[in-house]
Amino acid sequence: MIDDPVYLMATFAAGLVLGALYLEALWLVLRHLPQARNPSLWILGSAAGRIGLLLAGWYWVSGGRWDGLLACLAGFLLVRIVATRLARTGIRRPAASQG
């Protein structure tokens, strides 16, 4: 099972794409949250939808194989780490520019 590198690379790439879509959907919800009439409903509904689609996508892409699921998870985690670091560098400002 693990000796198929093309399969693992493809599932890893799919995990990257699914992770990027997940985080983009999260970003869209957070951007529109201040204008929402019922923010808690938006948070719960979007979380359920994002997690459900992510898990279904992982299972579909991996074909239910454990090595494919791990490769998808690794791709997702890599996207999450990169996005978190990019967001942190965008938030920090040099002390000279703060008034």
Secondary structure, 3 states (H helix, E strand, C coil): CCCCHHHHHHHHHHHHHHHHHHHHHHHHHHHHHHHCCCHHHHHHHHHHHHHHHHHHHHHHHHCCCHHHHHHHHHHHHHHHHHHHHHHHHHHCCCHHHCC
